[in-house]
Amino acid sequence: MFVQEQKLGVNEVMKAGDRVRVIESVVVYHHPEHRGQAFDLKGSEGEIAAIVTQWQGRPVSANLPLLVQFSKKFKAHLRESELELI
């Protein structure tokens, strides 16, 4: 898996369970408290729930490989460059 993570451009420094903060302006429209409205995640904190490297057992090159859990009802896929470790 280590070799596969390097191939897919995912930094091995971040891993599932790490606390992170969004450092760039990232606008989403699927936030449960702001459904259908633009919501900027900049400054939001969450935990990396997964690093997406496989789908149905096959390797994928996800362009947003980090799945971050912000609250019980809200997750978002982000790039490594949009996050910082806390």
C-alpha positions in Angstrom: 0.0 0.0 0.0 2.9 2.4 0.7 4.1 2.2 -3.0 0.5 2.7 -4.1 0.0 5.8 -2.0 3.2 7.3 -3.4 2.0 6.6 -7.0 -1.4 8.3 -6.3 0.3 11.4 -4.9 -0.9 11.0 -1.3 1.6 12.1 1.3 2.3 9.4 3.8 2.5 12.0 6.6 -1.3 12.3 6.8 -3.1 9.2 7.8 -6.6 8.1 9.0 -7.4 9.5 12.4 -5.3 12.6 12.2 -6.9 16.0 13.2 -6.7 18.5 10.4 -7.8 22.1 9.6 -8.8 23.5 6.2 -6.3 26.2 5.2 -7.7 27.2 1.8 -11.0 28.5 0.7 -13.1 25.4 -0.3 -16.7 26.0 -1.1 -19.2 23.1 -0.8 -22.9 22.9 -1.3 -23.7 19.7 0.6 -23.2 20.9 4.2 -26.2 19.6 6.2 -26.8 23.0 7.9 -26.5 25.0 4.7 -27.9 22.6 2.1 -28.0 24.1 -1.4 -26.1 27.2 -0.3 -22.4 28.0 -0.7 -20.5 27.2 2.5 -16.8 27.9 2.8 -14.9 25.3 4.8 -11.8 27.5 5.5 -10.8 27.2 9.1 -13.0 24.1 9.8 -11.5 21.3 11.7 -12.1 17.6 11.4 -10.5 14.2 11.3 -9.3 12.2 8.4 -11.7 9.3 8.0 -10.0 7.6 5.1 -7.5 7.9 2.3 -9.1 6.9 -0.9 -6.8 4.7 -2.9 -9.1 1.8 -3.9 -12.7 1.4 -5.1 -14.3 -2.0 -5.2 -10.9 -3.6 -4.8 -9.2 -1.8 -7.7 -6.7 1.0 -7.4 -7.9 4.5 -8.2 -6.2 7.9 -8.6 -8.7 10.1 -6.8 -8.3 13.8 -7.4 -9.6 14.5 -3.9 -8.1 11.5 -2.0 -8.6 12.6 1.7 -12.1 12.0 3.2 -12.5 14.3 6.2 -15.2 13.9 8.8 -16.1 17.3 10.2 -19.2 16.4 12.2 -21.4 13.3 12.7 -23.4 14.2 9.6 -20.8 15.9 7.4 -17.9 14.5 5.4 -16.0 16.0 2.5 -13.3 14.8 0.1 -10.3 17.2 0.0 -6.8 17.6 -1.4 -3.8 17.3 0.8 -2.8 20.9 -0.2 -6.0 22.2 1.3 -5.3 20.8 4.8 -2.8 21.2 7.6 -2.2 18.8 10.5 -3.2 20.1 14.0 
